[in-house]
Amino acid sequence: MTGLTIGGLLAALLVLTANLHPWWTGGRELSKLAAFGKGFGGAACAAACPGGILGWAHAHTGGLANGAGERTGQAATGAPATSGLTTGQLTGLGATGAVVVVVVVFLVGLSYKAAGRKDRRRTLGGAFVGSVLLLTAGIAGALSWLPGALNDVGDAVVAAVQGAGIL
C-alpha cells in the first residue's frame, strides 16, 4: 500500500474543495453533492477490499495523489510536500461483505454511466477523495465499522436467499 504524503492530502483537498464550492455558493442543495457522495461511498467500499482489482485501485490512488499534490505544492509554494502521513486501512471484510461491495461499486458504475458530464466528474472526484482519504489513519479509523456492516448486510442477504427463518 502506498503511504499518503502531505502532497497527496493536498491533491485530495483540492478536489474536495472543487466539489464543495459549487454546493456552498449555489444554495446548498444536497442534490449537488449526490454524485460526489456516490463516488465517495463506492471508494469507501473498495477501500475495505484486502486485494483484487478494487483493493489494488484503492492502494494505488495514493501514489497518483502524492505525485500530483507534491508537484502542485512545490510549484505553488516552493516548500516540499513529501512528508508522510500516518497510514490507515479498513480490515475485516469477509466473503459475504465482498458480495455487497461488488454490488455497490457496480451501482456506482451504472450511476456514472447514466450521469451527465458534470455529475460524472463529481462521481470521479468523490471516488478519488474517498480513496485517498481512506489511506489515512484518521479517516480509516472513523470508518472502521464499515467492513463489519458490509459483512452483516451480506450475511442477511445470504440468509434470506437460503430461506433462513422463512420455513
C-alpha positions, 0 to 999 in steps of 0.5 A: 500500500502506498503511504499518503504524503502531505502532497497527496492530502493536498491533491485530495483537498483540492478536489474536495474543495472543487466539489464543495464550492459549487454546493456552498455558493449555489444554495446548498442543495444536497442534490449537488453533492449526490454524485460526489457522495456516490463516488465517495461511498463506492471508494469507501467500499473498495477501500475495505477490499484486502486485494483484487482489482478494487483493493489494488485501485484503492492502494494505488490512488495514493501514489497518483495523489502524492505525485500530483499534490507534491508537484502542485505544492512545490510549484505553488509554494516552493516548500516540499510536500513529501512528508508522510502521513500516518497510514490507515486501512479498513480490515475485516471484510469477509466473503459475504461483505465482498458480495455487497461491495461488488454490488455497490461499486457496480451501482456506482458504475451504472450511476456514472454511466447514466450521469451527465458530464458534470455529475460524472466528474463529481462521481470521479472526484468523490471516488478519488477523495474517498480513496485517498482519504481512506489511506489515512489513519484518521479517516480509516479509523472513523470508518472502521465499522464499515467492513463489519456492516458490509459483512452483516448486510451480506450475511442477511442477504445470504440468509434470506436467499437460503430461506433462513427463518422463512420455513 
